């Protein structure tokens, strides 16, 4: 079984994936950490040195490698489902879960995060506008997931769905 946790940066994908992996005794793969290890550089460095388009190609290649694994929980980068037909690849390979978080939650979690390449040089007002624009752009991909999981739901509800 493969379970993909998708959603916006700051939605809690890594935290949820870690909790699920522990409860299910599955291997956990965070695609950003996977890419950083393979490329031997941080995500923001890949964006700076190579650009976003090259990063998205690296991300797509990583997805194709990761889906060969069995019994894994995959926490994806926020943009991964939105490029190169990745959402359909994930849906075909396993179950996808969209972790939906509010604009307010995302803003609170991201407003001071200088490690994220797409927001690091923005002021707080620009960050809020960027988050809303990005939700508007990406949600059509996120909504193709098998399940929409609200940030206020608990992991027990999610486990019940997965095991059904």
C-alpha positions as CSV (number, residue, x, y, z in Angstrom):
1,X,0.0,0.0,0.0
2,X,1.1,3.5,-0.8
3,X,-0.4,6.6,0.8
4,X,0.4,10.1,-0.5
5,X,-0.2,13.1,1.7
6,X,-0.6,16.2,-0.5
7,X,-1.5,19.8,0.1
8,X,-0.1,23.3,0.5
9,X,3.2,24.1,2.1
10,X,2.6,24.5,5.8
11,X,-0.6,22.3,5.9
12,X,1.0,19.7,8.2
13,X,1.8,17.0,5.6
14,X,5.1,16.0,7.2
15,X,3.6,15.8,10.7
16,X,0.5,13.8,9.5
17,X,2.7,11.5,7.4
18,X,5.0,10.8,10.4
19,X,2.1,10.0,12.7
20,X,0.5,7.7,10.1
21,X,3.7,5.9,9.3
22,X,4.2,5.2,13.1
23,X,0.6,4.0,13.6
24,X,0.7,1.8,10.5
25,X,4.3,0.6,10.9
26,X,5.0,1.8,7.3
27,X,8.1,3.4,5.9
28,X,8.0,7.2,5.7
29,X,9.3,9.1,2.7
30,X,9.3,12.9,2.6
31,X,9.8,13.8,-1.0
32,X,11.7,17.0,-0.3
33,X,14.2,15.2,2.0
34,X,14.5,12.4,-0.5
35,X,15.4,15.0,-3.3
36,X,17.8,16.8,-1.0
37,X,19.6,13.6,-0.3
38,X,19.7,12.6,-4.0
39,X,20.8,16.0,-5.2
40,X,23.1,16.7,-2.2
41,X,21.6,20.2,-1.7
42,X,18.7,21.9,-0.1
43,X,15.4,22.5,-2.0
44,X,16.0,26.3,-1.9
45,X,19.5,25.8,-3.4
46,X,18.0,23.7,-6.2
47,X,15.6,26.5,-7.0
48,X,18.4,29.1,-6.8
49,X,21.0,27.2,-8.8
50,X,18.9,25.3,-11.3
51,X,15.4,27.1,-11.3
52,X,11.9,25.9,-10.6
53,X,11.4,24.0,-13.9
54,X,14.4,21.9,-13.3
55,X,13.3,21.2,-9.8
56,X,9.9,20.0,-11.0
57,X,11.6,17.6,-13.3
58,X,13.8,16.3,-10.5
59,X,10.7,16.0,-8.3
60,X,8.9,14.0,-11.1
61,X,11.8,11.6,-11.4
62,X,11.9,11.2,-7.6
63,X,8.2,10.3,-7.6
64,X,8.7,7.6,-10.2
65,X,11.5,6.1,-8.0
66,X,9.6,6.3,-4.8
67,X,6.4,4.6,-6.1
68,X,8.4,1.4,-6.6
69,X,8.4,1.0,-2.8
70,X,5.8,-0.9,-0.8
71,X,4.0,-0.1,2.4
72,X,5.0,3.6,2.5
73,X,3.6,6.9,3.5
74,X,4.8,9.7,1.2
75,X,4.7,13.3,2.3
76,X,4.9,15.3,-1.0
77,X,6.2,18.7,-1.7
78,X,3.3,21.2,-2.1
79,X,3.7,21.6,-5.8
80,X,4.4,17.9,-6.7
81,X,0.8,17.0,-7.6
82,X,0.5,19.9,-9.9
83,X,3.2,19.1,-12.5
84,X,3.9,16.4,-15.1
85,X,0.6,14.5,-14.4
86,X,2.0,13.6,-10.9
87,X,-1.5,13.6,-9.3
88,X,-2.7,10.9,-11.7
89,X,0.5,8.9,-11.2
90,X,-0.1,9.0,-7.4
91,X,-3.7,8.1,-7.7
92,X,-2.9,5.1,-9.9
93,X,-0.1,4.0,-7.5
94,X,-2.0,4.3,-4.2
95,X,-4.3,6.4,-2.1
96,X,-4.0,10.2,-2.1
97,X,-5.0,12.3,0.8
98,X,-5.4,16.1,0.5
99,X,-4.6,17.8,3.8
100,X,-6.7,20.9,3.5
101,X,-5.7,23.8,5.7
102,X,-7.2,27.3,5.9
103,X,-5.5,30.4,4.6
104,X,-5.1,31.7,8.2
105,X,-3.4,28.4,9.3
106,X,-1.1,28.4,6.3
107,X,-0.2,32.1,6.8
108,X,0.5,31.6,10.5
109,X,2.8,28.6,9.8
110,X,4.6,30.2,6.8
111,X,4.9,34.0,7.6
112,X,8.3,33.7,9.3
113,X,9.7,30.8,7.3
114,X,12.7,32.0,5.3
115,X,13.7,28.5,4.0
116,X,10.9,28.3,1.4
117,X,12.1,29.5,-1.9
118,X,8.8,30.7,-3.3
119,X,8.1,33.1,-0.3
120,X,11.5,33.8,1.3
121,X,11.8,37.4,-0.2
122,X,8.2,38.4,0.4
123,X,6.8,40.6,3.1
124,X,3.8,39.4,5.2
125,X,1.2,41.0,3.0
126,X,2.8,39.5,-0.1
127,X,3.1,36.1,1.6
128,X,-0.7,36.1,2.3
129,X,-1.5,37.0,-1.3
130,X,0.9,34.4,-2.6
131,X,-0.7,31.7,-0.4
132,X,-4.2,32.6,-1.6
133,X,-3.1,32.7,-5.2
134,X,-1.3,29.4,-4.9
135,X,-4.3,27.7,-3.3
136,X,-6.4,29.0,-6.2
137,X,-3.9,27.6,-8.7
138,X,-3.2,24.2,-7.1
139,X,-6.5,23.2,-5.5
140,X,-7.8,21.8,-8.8
141,X,-5.0,19.2,-8.6
142,X,-5.4,18.6,-4.8
143,X,-9.1,18.0,-5.2
144,X,-8.4,15.0,-7.5
145,X,-7.2,13.1,-4.4
146,X,-9.1,10.1,-3.0
147,X,-9.8,11.9,0.3
148,X,-9.9,15.4,1.5
149,X,-8.8,15.5,5.1
150,X,-9.5,18.7,7.1
151,X,-6.8,20.1,9.4
152,X,-9.2,19.7,12.3
153,X,-9.9,16.0,11.8
154,X,-7.9,13.5,13.8
155,X,-5.7,10.6,12.6
156,X,-8.1,8.0,13.9
157,X,-10.7,9.1,11.3
158,X,-8.0,8.9,8.7
159,X,-6.9,5.4,9.7
160,X,-10.5,4.2,9.6
161,X,-10.8,5.5,6.0
162,X,-7.4,3.9,4.9
163,X,-8.2,0.5,6.4
164,X,-11.7,0.4,4.8
